[in-house]
Amino acid sequence: MQYLIRFTQLHETFRLAEIQALATLANVDLKIISYRDESPFCLVELPSDDAARAVVERSILAHNIYEHWGTAKTLDELHACIKKDTVHLWPLYATPSFKLSIDSYRGSRSQKQKVALINSFSYLPFDGPILLSSPDNEFTLFEEWEFEPLPEKKPPSPLEVHFGRLIARSARDLINTFDLKKRDYISTTSMDSELALVTANIALAGPGKLFYDPFVGTGSFPVACAQFGALVWGSDIDGRSMRGAGGKKSLVGNFRQYGLEKLLGGVFISDLTNTPVRKVRILDGILCDPPYGVREGLKVLGCRDPEKEVRSVERGKLRYRDPAFIPPKKPYSFIAMLDDILDFATDMLVDNGRLSFWMPTANDEDQEIAVPTHPCLEVVVVCIQVFNKWSRRLITYRRLPDSEVDKSALALRKKQEDQANGRSADDLNPFRRHYFRGFKTDQELSDSAAPDTSQLQI
């Protein structure tokens, strides 16, 4: 059966990824018939209405899903299509209450025009009462207009029209429920509610699953996963970000605010390279937004030169249980961090478990940081959020069963040495270096540094 998904026109590269992930989670066979990033309408094939509900009811980037009755270039063609293909459905909706509405994307209609459009469907033998609130069946005429900022140049008719019966609404109202403006405890790096929920969906968070965030901060991702029923854990190198001021102003306070504290397994202080987590493949998902190292260089626990900092090491051995103790840290390579995330996921994820993490990159191809790879992980999807001169990607991997892993590629990776050289934050982090250079190329930097000889006087 064919269904029409009405998406929101935001985060376009995330929309299909989320719907396909939800189909995987619901164990539903989903086929994409037509889709464009420029349009909020997506035509799909699903086995039943129940399958359509299972896919969309948890979606954040979809509005609704409809039983597809027809698509055409003009209204007359749409009427002909409906009369040809859906006559067998008409008796099902002859007596229940109903409502017919208009949804004009990039366009608008006067009330008089809307009434005329609705009356054009008078051939449908619906004799039930018309209810504007909570009808038994809701039908919608969708119009997709060409983008034209000047009203006087607006074309006389839409590019395409669709008609369908509402099957299910999405969970988009959760964006408002988990809005950071209403959350008791946030920081400057807290992920906004919409993208946190979308990330949890793409990572397949669900009841009975174990999820972990190694850069937990104030808990945006674990909260989103817990909302969908997952049991969550988290850790962070800086315990202050988790503790906050205590009470409501803490990570645990955020879980209490939403009544999700029973799904919080626990949080602890750790970095990814010095984790106390035992290497056992028990996690269903790992999702995180690692530090980009822009405001300050990336660091991990440890001393830059243990032989020269013996006192720091000895002091740490004596005071590491002290709540006020702040352990020493050393610079950390951005590329090494990405590799460590993949290695950790390889050691911890169950077969087909998912790793989803955010990674910044420059928009210039010459400065772009490649998507990291691992023989044990398959890239499922890469979604991109574009800013001005840089972007951030949400990269999602699937843990391959050992039987599908390329053993020679895995052996080669284990033999490779860390190629990160340098001691400063810029040396160890190419994204930070490009960021503070304004993402300019070497030639642009050279040209801007050259003196302007045109103003020199002889």
DRENNUDO-122785 format. One record per residue: x negated, z negated, y of N, C-alpha, C in turn. Coordinates in steps of 0.05 Angstrom, whole numbers, padded with zeros to 5 digits, always signed. Atoms other than C-alpha are relative to their C-alpha. Layout:
XZYXZYXZY/...
***
This chain:
-00017+00000-00024+00000+00000+00000-00018+00000+00025/+00016-00002-00025-00024+00015+00071+00010-00020+00020/-00006+00020-00020-00027-00037+00125-00016+00006+00025/+00013-00004-00026-00045-00036+00199-00009-00027+00011/+00010+00024-00012-00090-00090+00226-00003+00004+00030/+00003+00000-00030-00085-00104+00301-00022-00020+00007/+00023+00017-00007-00154-00130+00322+00001-00007+00030/+00007+00004-00028-00175-00162+00387-00022+00018+00007/+00021-00018-00008-00219-00116+00427-00024-00015+00011/+00024+00015-00006-00278-00164+00427-00018-00001-00025/+00019+00002+00022-00341-00170+00384+00005+00021-00021/-00009-00022+00017-00327-00102+00355-00017+00002-00026/+00016-00003+00025-00386-00102+00305+00004-00022-00020/-00006+00022+00018-00361-00167+00275+00026+00003-00015/-00028+00000+00010-00289-00146+00260+00002+00008-00029/-00001-00009+00028-00298-00106+00196-00014-00020-00018/+00016+00019+00016-00351-00155+00171+00017-00024-00007/-00016+00024+00005-00302-00213+00178+00023+00007-00020/-00022-00007+00018-00243-00177+00145-00010+00005-00028/+00011-00005+00027-00286-00153+00087-00009-00025-00014/+00008+00026+00012-00314-00223+00077+00025-00015-00009/-00024+00014+00008-00244-00252+00076+00014+00012-00025/-00010-00013+00024-00223-00200+00025-00016-00008-00025/+00017+00010+00022-00283-00221-00018+00008-00028-00007/-00007+00028+00005-00264-00294-00010+00027-00003-00015/-00026+00001+00013-00192-00280-00031+00001+00016-00026/+00001-00017+00024-00215-00235-00088+00020+00022+00001/-00020-00021-00004-00174-00178-00060-00016+00026+00004/+00012-00026-00003-00191-00104-00065+00009+00012+00026/-00006-00011-00027-00194-00078+00007-00014+00027+00003/+00011-00027-00006-00204-00005+00025+00006+00007+00029/-00003-00008-00028-00216+00017+00097+00007+00030+00001/-00009-00028-00002-00177+00081+00111-00010+00013+00026/+00010-00010-00026-00192+00090+00185-00006-00024+00019/+00009+00022-00018-00229+00048+00237-00019+00012+00020/+00019-00007-00022-00265+00058+00304-00005-00025+00016/+00006+00023-00017-00301+00006+00345+00015+00001+00027/-00013-00003-00026-00267+00035+00407+00030-00006-00001/-00029+00005+00003-00197+00020+00379+00005-00027-00013/-00007+00026+00013-00163-00046+00361+00016+00004-00026/-00017-00005+00023-00125-00012+00304-00016+00009-00024/+00014-00007+00024-00150-00008+00233+00020+00003-00023/-00018-00006+00022-00113+00024+00175-00015-00006-00026/+00013+00009+00025-00128-00008+00108+00019+00004-00024/-00016-00001+00024-00104-00005+00036-00004-00026-00015/+00000+00025+00015-00086-00070+00000+00021+00000-00022/-00019-00002+00023-00050-00084-00065+00028-00011+00005/-00027+00012-00004+00008-00125-00037+00002-00015+00027/-00004+00016-00024+00038-00164+00021-00015-00027-00002/+00014+00025+00004+00010-00228-00009-00030+00003+00005/+00028-00006-00004-00060-00197-00009-00005+00003+00030/+00004-00003-00029-00051-00177+00064+00000-00027+00014/-00001+00027-00013-00032-00248+00083-00025-00015-00006/+00024+00015+00007-00091-00277+00045-00024+00009+00016/+00023-00011-00015-00139-00232+00083+00001-00008+00030/-00002+00002-00029-00112-00240+00154+00006-00028+00010/-00008+00026-00010-00085-00311+00157-00023-00018+00008/+00023+00015-00008-00156-00338+00164-00017+00014+00021/+00016-00017-00018-00182-00283+00210+00001-00011+00028/+00002+00009-00028-00206-00300+00279+00001+00025+00019/+00002-00024-00017-00218-00229+00306+00024+00019-00003/-00025-00015+00002-00151-00200+00282+00022-00015+00014/-00024+00013-00010-00085-00214+00315+00021-00002-00022/-00020-00001+00021-00036-00192+00261-00005+00022-00019/+00000-00022+00019-00027-00147+00201+00029+00009-00005/-00026-00012+00002+00032-00100+00192+00002+00019-00024/-00006-00021+00019+00063-00060+00136+00001+00027+00015/+00002-00025-00015+00046+00011+00158+00023+00019-00006/-00022-00019+00004+00106+00056+00169-00006+00028+00011/+00007-00027-00010+00073+00113+00206-00020+00000+00022/+00019-00004-00021+00019+00139+00252+00002+00030+00008/-00002-00028-00009+00023+00202+00295-00011+00003+00028/+00010-00006-00027-00001+00235+00359+00022-00003+00022/-00022+00002-00019+00067+00235+00392+00023-00016-00012/-00023+00016+00009+00131+00194+00388+00018+00016-00018/-00017-00016+00017+00171+00252+00360-00012+00004-00028/+00013-00002+00026+00120+00262+00305+00002-00026-00016/-00002+00026+00013+00122+00187+00290+00028-00003-00012/-00027+00002+00011+00198+00189+00282+00004+00017-00025/-00002-00018+00023+00192+00248+00235-00014-00012-00024/+00015+00012+00022+00140+00211+00194+00015-00024-00012/-00016+00023+00010+00183+00148+00189+00024+00009-00016/-00023-00010+00014+00244+00188+00168-00008+00012-00027/+00009-00013+00025+00203+00224+00115-00010-00019-00021/+00015+00017+00019+00163+00167+00085+00011-00027-00006/-00008+00028+00003+00201+00102+00092+00030-00004-00005/-00029+00002+00004+00274+00117+00077+00006-00020-00023/-00005+00018+00023+00268+00078+00011-00002-00030+00008/+00003+00028-00009+00250+00015+00052+00023-00009+00017/-00021+00008-00019+00309+00016+00100+00020-00019-00011/-00021+00019+00010+00360-00019+00055-00010-00029-00002/+00010+00027+00002+00313-00079+00049+00004-00016+00026/-00001+00013-00026+00321-00094+00123+00026+00006+00015/-00026-00008-00012+00393-00072+00135+00015-00024+00012/-00016+00023-00009+00424-00142+00142-00015-00023+00012/+00014+00023-00012+00370-00193+00160-00004+00004+00030/+00005-00002-00029+00356-00209+00233-00027+00014+00005/+00024-00015-00006+00303-00167+00267-00006+00000+00030/+00009-00003-00028+00264-00154+00330-00018+00025+00001/+00017-00023-00004+00230-00091+00356-00014-00003+00027/+00015+00004-00024+00174-00097+00407-00020+00023+00004/+00019-00021-00007+00123-00052+00443-00027-00013+00006/+00027+00010-00005+00048-00063+00444-00016+00024+00010/+00015-00023-00012+00012-00015+00492-00028-00009+00006/+00029+00006-00005-00064-00018+00488-00011+00018+00021/+00011-00014-00023-00097+00003+00553+00022+00015+00015/-00022-00012-00014-00029+00022+00580+00022-00020+00006/-00022+00018-00007+00035-00007+00607+00026+00016+00002/-00026-00012-00002+00109+00008+00606+00018-00017+00017/-00020+00015-00015+00165-00011+00653+00021-00009-00019/-00021+00011+00017+00223-00050+00625+00020+00022-00008/-00019-00023+00006+00267+00013+00629-00012+00018-00021/+00013-00017+00020+00216+00053+00590-00001-00014-00028/+00001+00015+00026+00210-00002+00537+00027+00002-00014/-00027-00001+00012+00286-00002+00527+00005+00028-00012/-00004-00027+00009+00285+00074+00520-00015+00004-00026/+00016-00003+00024+00229+00071+00468+00014-00014-00023/-00014+00015+00022+00266+00017+00428+00025+00014-00009/-00025-00014+00007+00331+00056+00430-00006+00026-00015/+00006-00025+00015+00295+00117+00402-00002-00005-00030/+00001+00007+00028+00292+00080+00336+00029-00007-00011/-00028+00008+00007+00369+00073+00333+00008+00012-00026/-00007-00012+00026+00370+00118+00271-00006-00019-00023/+00005+00020+00021+00343+00058+00231+00025-00016-00005/-00026+00013+00006+00404+00028+00195-00001-00030-00001/+00003+00029-00001+00391-00044+00216+00025-00012+00013/-00025+00011-00010+00457-00080+00223-00001-00030+00005/+00003+00029-00004+00431-00152+00225-00002-00007+00029/+00002+00009-00028+00429-00194+00288-00028+00004+00012/+00026-00003-00014+00374-00181+00339-00008-00028+00011/+00010+00026-00009+00334-00245+00351-00027+00003+00013/+00026-00002-00014+00278-00248+00402-00019-00022-00009/+00017+00022+00009+00253-00314+00373+00005-00004-00030/+00000+00005+00029+00236-00323+00299+00020+00017-00016/-00017-00018+00016+00272-00262+00270-00011+00001-00029/+00009-00004+00027+00269-00248+00195-00021+00021-00003/+00019-00023+00000+00232-00183+00208-00007+00008+00028/+00009-00009-00027+00191-00161+00268-00014+00027-00003/+00011-00027+00000+00176-00087+00279-00014+00005+00027/+00014-00005-00025+00126-00063+00331-00009+00029+00001/+00011-00026-00007+00111+00004+00363-00026-00004+00015/+00026+00002-00013+00038+00009+00381-00007+00026+00014/+00010-00023-00015+00011+00056+00434-00029-00004+00007/+00028+00001-00008-00062+00071+00444-00005+00021+00021/+00004-00018-00023-00076+00101+00512-00029+00005+00005/+00028-00006-00008-00138+00135+00538-00008-00018+00023/+00009+00017-00022-00180+00091+00583-00002+00015+00026/+00001-00012-00027-00169+00109+00656+00004-00022+00020/-00002+00022-00020-00185+00058+00711+00018+00006+00023/-00017-00006-00023-00145+00096+00764+00028+00006-00010/-00027-00003+00010-00070+00089+00753+00012+00027+00006/-00012-00026-00007-00054+00154+00789-00010+00022-00018/+00010-00020+00018-00096+00192+00738+00007-00006-00029/-00008+00008+00027-00064+00159+00678+00014+00023-00014/-00013-00022+00014-00044+00211+00625+00030-00007-00005/-00029+00006+00003+00032+00219+00614+00008-00012-00026/-00007+00010+00026+00030+00200+00541-00024-00012-00014/+00022+00013+00014-00012+00157+00494-00015+00019-00018/+00016-00017+00019-00067+00185+00449+00012-00001-00028/-00009+00003+00027-00036+00157+00386+00021-00022+00000/-00020+00020+00003+00024+00116+00364+00002-00009-00029/-00003+00011+00027+00035+00070+00304+00026-00016-00001/-00024+00016+00004+00095+00034+00275-00003-00016-00025/+00003+00017+00024+00097-00025+00227+00017-00025+00001/-00015+00025+00003+00131-00088+00202-00020-00023-00003/+00018+00023+00001+00096-00155+00214+00000-00013-00027/+00003+00014+00025+00068-00186+00151-00011-00028+00005/+00012+00026-00005+00024-00243+00177-00016-00001+00026/+00015+00004-00024-00008-00272+00239-00027-00013-00008/+00027+00010+00006-00082-00292+00242-00003-00029+00009/+00006+00028-00008-00115-00359+00256-00014-00001+00027/+00014-00002-00026-00137-00339+00327+00005-00025+00017/-00005+00024-00016-00105-00402+00355-00021-00022-00005/+00021+00020+00005-00163-00441+00324-00021+00001+00022/+00020-00002-00022-00207-00415+00381+00006-00020+00022/-00008+00020-00020-00167-00458+00429-00003-00028-00010/+00002+00027+00012-00165-00517+00381-00029-00011+00002/+00028+00009+00001-00241-00519+00376-00016+00008+00025/+00013-00008-00026-00256-00497+00448-00020-00021+00008/+00021+00019-00009-00321-00527+00472+00007-00016+00024/-00008+00014-00024-00288-00546+00537+00016-00025-00007/-00016+00022+00009-00244-00594+00498-00015-00018-00020/+00015+00015+00020-00298-00620+00451-00014-00024+00014/+00012+00024-00012-00324-00690+00463-00030+00001+00004/+00029+00000+00000-00397-00675+00449-00011+00028-00004/+00012-00026+00002-00434-00610+00463-00028-00001+00014/+00026-00003-00014-00503-00587+00487-00001+00028+00010/+00004-00027-00011-00530-00525+00521-00002+00021-00022/+00003-00020+00022-00541-00492+00453+00023+00000-00019/-00023+00000+00018-00473-00507+00421+00012+00028-00001/-00012-00026+00004-00444-00443+00392+00030-00001+00007/-00028+00000-00008-00377-00424+00422+00018+00002-00024/-00017+00004+00023-00317-00436+00377+00007+00026-00014/-00008-00025+00012-00298-00364+00366-00021+00011-00019/+00022-00011+00017-00366-00341+00340-00008-00019-00022/+00006+00020+00022-00376-00406+00300+00020+00004-00023/-00021-00004+00020-00310-00394+00264-00004+00027-00015/+00005-00027+00012-00326-00320+00253-00024-00002-00019/+00024+00003+00017-00395-00339+00225+00008-00014-00026/-00008+00014+00024-00362-00388+00177+00016+00018-00019/-00015-00019+00017-00314-00333+00153-00018+00020-00014/+00018-00020+00012-00369-00282+00142-00018-00013-00021/+00016+00014+00020-00409-00335+00104+00016-00009-00024/-00018+00007+00022-00349-00346+00058+00004-00030-00004/-00005+00028+00002-00338-00419+00074+00029-00004-00010/-00026+00004+00012-00280-00447+00034+00001-00026-00015/-00003+00026+00015-00252-00507-00005-00018+00000-00025/+00017+00003+00023-00299-00534-00058-00028+00011+00002/+00026-00012-00004-00360-00501-00029-00018-00019+00016/+00020+00017-00013-00425-00535-00005-00015+00017+00020/+00013-00015-00022-00452-00512+00062-00020-00018+00015/+00022+00015-00013-00515-00532+00101-00010+00015+00024/+00012-00011-00024-00542-00521+00171-00026-00015+00006/+00026+00014-00005-00617-00536+00179-00007-00002+00029/+00005+00004-00029-00613-00531+00255+00026-00009+00012/-00028+00007-00004-00549-00569+00262+00008-00007+00029/-00007+00007-00028-00553-00594+00335+00024-00018+00002/-00024+00016-00004-00484-00618+00355+00022+00006-00021/-00018-00004+00023-00451-00590+00292+00021+00022+00002/-00020-00020-00004-00415-00527+00315+00007+00015-00026/-00005-00014+00024-00424-00490+00249+00012-00017-00022/-00013+00017+00021-00410-00548+00201+00029-00007+00007/-00027+00005-00007-00347-00564+00240+00018+00024-00007/-00016-00024+00007-00323-00492+00232+00003+00003-00030/-00001-00002+00030-00340-00492+00157+00019-00021-00011/-00017+00022+00009-00305-00559+00148+00030+00007+00005/-00028-00008-00006-00242-00531+00181+00011+00018-00022/-00009-00017+00022-00239-00480+00125-00003-00013-00027/+00000+00015+00025-00248-00534+00072-00026-00005-00014/+00026+00004+00013-00323-00533+00057-00010-00028+00005/+00014+00026-00003-00363-00597+00046-00027+00007+00013/+00023-00009-00016-00420-00594+00097-00021-00022+00004/+00023+00016-00007-00489-00623+00111-00015+00013+00022/+00017-00011-00021-00538-00614+00167-00025-00016+00006/+00025+00014-00007-00607-00631+00192-00011+00012+00026/+00012-00010-00024-00647-00623+00256-00026-00015+00005/+00026+00012-00005-00718-00636+00278+00002-00022+00021/-00004+00019-00022-00691-00675+00338+00025-00017-00006/-00023+00018+00007-00647-00734+00317+00017-00006+00024/-00016+00006-00024-00625-00744+00389+00023+00019+00003/-00021-00020-00003-00584-00680+00387+00024-00007-00018/-00022+00007+00018-00544-00707+00328+00013-00027+00008/-00010+00027-00007-00538-00780+00351+00015+00000+00026/-00012+00001-00026-00521-00765+00423+00000-00028+00012/-00002+00027-00011-00497-00827+00459+00015-00019-00019/-00015+00016+00019-00460-00851+00397+00030+00002+00004/-00029+00000-00002-00386-00858+00383+00010+00029+00002/-00011-00027-00003-00347-00798+00408-00021+00020+00009/+00020-00017-00010-00409-00770+00441-00022+00004-00021/+00019-00004+00022-00443-00752+00375+00010+00021-00019/-00008-00019+00019-00442-00702+00319+00023-00011-00018/-00020+00013+00017-00402-00750+00275+00026-00002+00016/-00023+00003-00017-00355-00761+00334+00016+00027+00001/-00013-00026+00000-00340-00686+00335+00017+00004-00025/-00015-00002+00025-00318-00688+00262+00025-00019+00002/-00023+00019-00002-00274-00749+00277+00021+00012+00019/-00018-00011-00020-00243-00713+00337+00020+00020-00014/-00017-00020+00014-00216-00658+00290+00011-00010-00027/-00010+00011+00026-00200-00704+00231-00014+00012-00024/+00015-00013+00021-00254-00672+00189-00023-00017-00011/+00023+00016+00008-00300-00731+00177-00003-00003-00030/+00002+00002+00029-00284-00732+00102-00015+00023-00012/+00014-00023+00010-00316-00664+00095-00029+00001+00010/+00028+00001-00008-00382-00685+00127-00015-00016-00020/+00017+00013+00021-00431-00700+00071-00021-00018+00012/+00021+00016-00013-00484-00725+00119-00019+00017+00016/+00020-00013-00016-00538-00707+00169-00026-00017-00001/+00026+00014+00000-00612-00725+00172-00020+00015+00017/+00021-00011-00017-00675-00713+00213-00020+00014-00018/+00020-00015+00016-00720-00659+00184-00004+00027+00013/+00003-00028-00007-00750-00591+00199-00001+00016-00026/-00003-00016+00024-00746-00533+00151-00026+00001-00017/+00025-00001+00016-00820-00536+00131-00007-00027-00012/+00006+00026+00011-00819-00610+00116+00026-00013-00009/-00027+00009+00007-00750-00617+00085-00001-00019-00024/-00002+00017+00024-00734-00674+00037+00020+00010-00021/-00020-00011+00018-00681-00631+00004-00014+00011-00025/+00011-00009+00026-00696-00620-00070+00007+00029-00005/-00005-00029+00004-00703-00547-00088+00016+00005-00026/-00018-00006+00022-00643-00537-00132+00021+00019+00011/-00019-00020-00010-00596-00478-00126+00029-00010-00003/-00027+00012+00000-00532-00515-00109+00017+00008+00024/-00015-00005-00025-00512-00490-00040+00015+00027-00002/-00015-00025-00001-00457-00438-00032-00005+00015+00026/+00005-00014-00025-00476-00423+00039-00019-00015+00018/+00018+00011-00021-00529-00434+00093+00006+00016+00025/-00004-00015-00025-00512-00416+00165-00012-00016+00023/+00014+00015-00021-00550-00433+00228-00005+00019+00023/+00009-00014-00024-00571-00412+00298-00027-00012+00006/+00027+00012-00004-00647-00425+00297-00008+00001+00030/+00009-00001-00028-00682-00440+00363-00015+00026+00005/+00014-00025-00007-00707-00378+00399-00027-00005+00013/+00026+00007-00011-00766-00415+00431-00004+00011+00028/+00003-00011-00027-00752-00389+00502-00006-00023+00020/+00003+00022-00019-00744-00454+00541-00026-00016-00006/+00024+00012+00008-00800-00486+00502-00008+00012-00027/+00010-00012+00024-00844-00461+00446+00011-00013-00025/-00010+00011+00025-00821-00469+00374-00021-00020-00011/+00017+00020+00012-00849-00530+00339+00010-00010-00026/-00007+00014+00025-00850-00564+00271-00015-00026+00000/+00014+00026+00003-00870-00634+00250-00029+00004-00009/+00028-00002+00008-00945-00643+00244-00019+00000+00023/+00021-00001-00021-01010-00643+00282-00013+00027+00000/+00013-00025-00002-01044-00581+00308-00026+00000-00016/+00026+00003+00014-01111-00606+00281-00001-00029-00011/-00001+00027+00011-01102-00666+00234-00027-00014+00000/+00027+00012+00000-01178-00678+00231-00007-00012+00027/+00006+00010-00027-01181-00689+00306+00021-00019+00010/-00022+00017-00009-01116-00727+00311+00006-00021-00022/-00002+00020+00022-01128-00780+00257+00018-00023+00009/-00015+00023-00010-01097-00835+00301+00030+00006-00001/-00028-00007+00000-01031-00797+00307+00011+00000-00029/-00009+00000+00027-01028-00788+00232+00003-00028-00011/-00001+00028+00009-01043-00862+00218+00023-00015+00013/-00022+00013-00014-00993-00884+00270+00027+00008-00012/-00024-00009+00013-00940-00841+00238+00006-00013-00027/-00003+00013+00026-00952-00872+00170+00011-00029+00003/-00008+00027-00005-00940-00941+00200+00028-00002+00013/-00024+00003-00017-00881-00926+00246+00022+00020-00007/-00019-00022+00004-00842-00869+00214+00029-00010-00005/-00026+00011+00005-00784-00916+00196+00013-00011+00026/-00009+00011-00026-00778-00940+00269+00019+00020+00013/-00019-00018-00013-00715-00909+00301-00010+00012+00026/+00010-00010-00025-00753-00901+00366-00025+00017-00003/+00024-00016+00004-00812-00865+00334+00005+00030+00003/-00001-00029-00004-00822-00793+00357-00024+00012-00013/+00023-00011+00014-00866-00756+00308-00014+00023+00015/+00015-00022-00014-00920-00708+00332+00010+00027-00010/-00008-00027+00008-00905-00634+00331-00022+00020+00007/+00020-00021-00005-00946-00570+00329+00015+00026+00003/-00013-00026-00004-00932-00498+00350+00007+00014-00026/-00012-00013+00024-00893-00455+00301+00005+00029+00006/-00004-00029-00003-00892-00380+00292+00030+00008-00004/-00028-00009+00001-00824-00347+00305+00004+00016-00026/-00002-00017+00024-00836-00296+00249-00002-00017-00025/+00002+00018+00023-00858-00351+00202+00025-00016-00004/-00025+00015+00003-00794-00389+00217+00021+00017-00014/-00020-00017+00013-00752-00329+00197-00006+00003-00030/+00007-00002+00029-00791-00322+00132+00006-00026-00014/-00005+00026+00013-00784-00397+00119+00030-00003-00005/-00029+00001+00004-00708-00391+00128+00008+00016-00025/-00006-00017+00023-00706-00335+00076-00010-00014-00026/+00011+00014+00024-00751-00374+00028+00018-00024-00008/-00017+00023+00005-00707-00436+00035+00026+00009-00013/-00026-00010+00011-00644-00396+00022-00004+00009-00029/+00006-00009+00027-00676-00365-00039-00001-00023-00020/+00003+00023+00018-00692-00434-00068+00026-00016-00003/-00023+00018-00001-00624-00465-00051+00027+00012-00007/-00026-00013+00003-00568-00414-00056+00007+00006-00029/-00010-00008+00027-00526-00403-00119+00001+00031+00000/-00003-00029+00002-00518-00332-00144+00024+00009+00018/-00020-00011-00019-00480-00291-00091+00007-00019+00023/-00002+00016-00024-00485-00349-00042-00009+00014+00024/+00007-00015-00025-00492-00328+00030-00016-00016+00020/+00015+00010-00023-00542-00340+00085+00008+00016+00024/-00007-00013-00025-00518-00324+00155-00014-00015+00023/+00014+00013-00023-00563-00337+00215-00002+00020+00023/+00002-00016-00025-00569-00313+00287-00029+00004+00007/+00027-00006-00006-00632-00279+00310-00001+00017+00025/+00002-00016-00025-00651-00253+00380-00018+00024-00004/+00018-00023+00001-00683-00186+00392+00003+00015+00027/-00002-00017-00024-00699-00139+00450+00016+00025-00006/-00015-00025+00004-00655-00078+00460-00018+00024-00002/+00019-00022+00001-00716-00033+00469-00010+00002-00028/+00009-00004+00028-00734-00002+00402-00029-00007-00004/+00028+00006+00003-00808-00011+00416-00006-00031-00001/+00003+00029-00001-00798-00087+00426+00018-00014-00020/-00020+00012+00018-00744-00097+00373-00014-00014-00023/+00010+00015+00023-00757-00149+00319+00016+00009-00024/-00014-00011+00023-00741-00120+00251+00015-00022-00015/-00016+00018+00017-00689-00152+00206-00018-00010-00023/+00018+00009+00021-00729-00197+00159+00013+00005-00028/-00010-00005+00027-00723-00183+00084-00014-00018-00020/+00011+00016+00022-00735-00219+00019+00010+00013-00026/-00008-00012+00026-00734-00192-00053+00024-00013-00013/-00022+00015+00013-00684-00245-00074+00026+00001+00016/-00023+00000-00017-00636-00231-00017+00008+00029+00008/-00009-00027-00008-00593-00170-00002+00015-00003+00026/-00014+00001-00026-00571-00156+00069+00029+00010-00004/-00028-00008+00003-00495-00155+00069+00010+00014+00025/-00009-00012-00025-00482-00140+00142-00016-00011+00023/+00013+00008-00025-00515-00143+00211+00019+00005+00023/-00018-00002-00023-00469-00157+00270-00016-00005+00026/+00016+00001-00025-00495-00150+00342+00017-00008+00023/-00012+00008-00026-00476-00186+00406-00020+00008+00022/+00019-00011-00020-00507-00147+00464+00003-00014+00027/+00001+00011-00027-00528-00179+00529-00011+00021+00019/+00011-00020-00019-00567-00145+00586-00023+00015-00013/+00024-00014+00011-00637-00129+00560-00007-00010-00028/+00005+00010+00027-00632-00167+00495+00026-00004-00014/-00023+00004+00016-00584-00179+00439-00005-00022-00020/+00004+00017+00022-00573-00228+00384+00017+00010-00024/-00013-00010+00024-00556-00209+00313+00009-00023-00017/-00008+00017+00022-00516-00246+00261-00006+00015-00025/+00009-00014+00024-00551-00227+00197+00010-00016-00024/-00011+00013+00024-00517-00243+00131-00012+00012-00025/+00013-00009+00025-00551-00240+00063+00017-00012-00023/-00011+00010+00026-00527-00249-00009-00023-00006-00019/+00021+00008+00019-00570-00287-00059+00005+00016-00026/-00002-00017+00024-00582-00238-00116-00004-00018-00025/+00007+00014+00025-00578-00264-00187-00028+00008-00009/+00028-00005+00008-00648-00269-00217-00003+00026-00016/+00002-00025+00016-00632-00211-00263-00001+00025+00017/+00000-00023-00018-00625-00165-00202-00024+00000+00018/+00023+00002-00018-00689-00187-00167-00022+00018-00009/+00023-00017+00006-00747-00138-00163-00024-00019-00004/+00021+00019+00006-00801-00180-00197-00027+00008+00013/+00025-00009-00012-00859-00138-00171+00000-00005+00030/-00001+00005-00029-00835-00143-00099-00001-00030+00006/+00001+00029-00004-00826-00218-00107-00029-00010-00004/+00028+00008+00005-00897-00226-00135-00018+00008+00024/+00016-00010-00023-00925-00184-00077+00005-00018+00024/-00006+00017-00023-00889-00228-00026-00015-00027-00002/+00013+00026+00004-00918-00292-00056-00030+00002+00005/+00029-00002-00004-00988-00264-00049-00007+00005+00029/+00006-00006-00029-00981-00245+00024-00005-00025+00015/+00007+00023-00017-01013-00291+00073+00015+00002+00027/-00013+00001-00027-00982-00313+00139-00018+00015+00020/+00016-00016-00018-01004-00261+00190+00001-00009+00029/-00003+00010-00027-00985-00302+00251-00027-00011+00010/+00025+00010-00013-01046-00312+00296+00006-00010+00027/-00003+00011-00027-01054-00351+00360+00008-00029-00001/-00006+00029-00002-01042-00421+00385+00021-00006+00021/-00019+00006-00021-00998-00414+00446+00028+00009-00008/-00028-00007+00006-00922-00408+00447+00005+00030+00001/-00004-00029-00002-00925-00336+00470-00014+00015-00022/+00014-00013+00022-00976-00317+00417+00016-00001-00025/-00014+00004+00025-00931-00344+00362+00028+00011+00001/-00028-00007-00002-00865-00317+00388+00003+00026+00016/-00002-00025-00014-00858-00242+00405+00025+00002+00018/-00024-00001-00016-00786-00251+00430-00004-00015+00026/+00005+00015-00024-00808-00305+00479-00018+00016+00019/+00019-00015-00016-00865-00261+00503+00014+00022+00015/-00015-00022-00012-00819-00202+00516+00020-00010+00020/-00021+00011-00017-00766-00247+00548-00012-00006+00028/+00012+00007-00026-00813-00273+00602-00015+00023+00014/+00011-00024-00013-00841-00204+00614+00023+00018+00010/-00023-00016-00008-00770-00181+00630+00006+00023-00018/-00004-00021+00020-00770-00138+00567-00011+00027+00011/+00013-00024-00010-00816-00089+00604-00020+00010-00020/+00021-00011+00017-00861-00042+00566-00027-00004+00012/+00028+00003-00011-00937-00045+00573-00004+00019+00023/+00003-00019-00021-00933+00017+00616+00013-00009+00026/-00014+00010-00023-00881-00013+00662-00014-00024+00013/+00016+00023-00010-00923-00077+00669-00024+00010+00015/+00024-00011-00013-00984-00035+00685+00007+00013+00027/-00008-00013-00025-00947+00005+00737+00007-00020+00022/-00008+00020-00020-00918-00057+00771-00024-00016+00010/+00024+00014-00008-00988-00089+00773-00018+00016+00017/+00018-00018-00015-01021-00028+00804+00006-00002+00030/-00005+00002-00028-01031-00032+00880+00013+00025+00011/-00014-00023-00012-00988+00013+00924-00018+00012+00021/+00019-00012-00018-01039+00059+00957+00013+00016+00022/-00013-00017-00020-00987+00097+00997+00001-00013+00027/-00002+00014-00025-00986+00043+01050-00027-00006+00013/+00027+00006-00011-01061+00039+01060-00006+00019+00023/+00007-00016-00023-01087+00063+01127-00030+00004+00001/+00029-00005-00002-01154+00096+01137-00010-00006+00028/
***
